[in-house]
Amino acid sequence: MRKISIVFLTLISMSVFKAQAYEPAGDRIMTKWGEDIDPSSVWEEYPRPIMERSEWQNLNGLWEYAITGKDATAPKDWQGEILVPFCAESSLSGVGRHTGGYTPFSLNITQALNPKGNNRIVVRVWDPTDKGYQPRGKQHSRPHQIWYTPVTGIWQTVWLEPVNRNHISNLKISPDIDNNTLTVKVQSEGDNKHYITEVSVKDNGRIIASGKALPGESATVKPAGGVALGFIIGDKEGKWAYAHSKQTDDRTIELASILIDKPSAVRYNWADYPDGNLYGENNLPVLPFASDIK
């Protein structure tokens, strides 16, 4: 009878345990970064750069864990320590093996917090692998041929952050290159019927477009000028790079690239870069050209 495993993690007092005893579980697929990993400093970057907040606390590190049956309650005794955010099957987790979803989730824990003492967070993970309906890719409880070893438990950064009662929970950003527009839809929590969404587009810190929308609606902005695609610029040494474009008026496009210090030639929609979006008279596409070829 196949066993279904549960991983319990306990996060105590918002601080990690001492890491002196940590050792990777073997050296399978080990890289130089894995060999040099510091359990007290794991993935310190903010995990959601598209919607970064200044106040947050990273919970990555060593935590106690236990593997139990599906219907078990929170264990009284823990089996060891696991390095979050590495899955139980990986060497870096320190566990290394586990009998067997990758979608993110968040919880509002405000009502459960004790403001005058320590707090304990217990995370329960049930992984049915190929016996469930969650997305699993090629993970299989009996890895063979094209089927992979399951990835169980936490495998992305865990963090805490304070937010206002009314706050933004998600953003849906849709660019339209052909029409030179950007549409942003804000998902929010709380009573936001008296709020509006305001979107600003900046170029090197300068606001070049802005728009507003009512709750539940999308804000669409159209920057002045356009973004021309398909340009590359090169130097006299024969080095080429994609060029960032800025259309200043109907007849002028400025090009630049941080990879080319002294550009001497420009090509449009040329050879390996056929992604131009310029149109000329009678709405016909502009033909490829190269300033360095006659």
Secondary structure, DSSP 8 states (H G I E B T S, - for coil): -----EEEEEEETT-----TT---S--TT--HHHHT--TTS---S-S-GGG--SS-EE--EEEEEEEE-TT--S-SS--EEEEETS-TTSSTTS---------------GGG--TTS--EEEEEEE--GGGSSS--TTB-SS--TT-B----S--S--EE----SSEEEEEEEEEETTTTEEEEEEEEES--TT--EEEEEEETTEEEEEEEE-TTSEEEE--SS----SEEEE-TTS-EEE-EEEEEETTEEEEE-TT-SS--EEEES-TT------B-GGG-B---EETT--
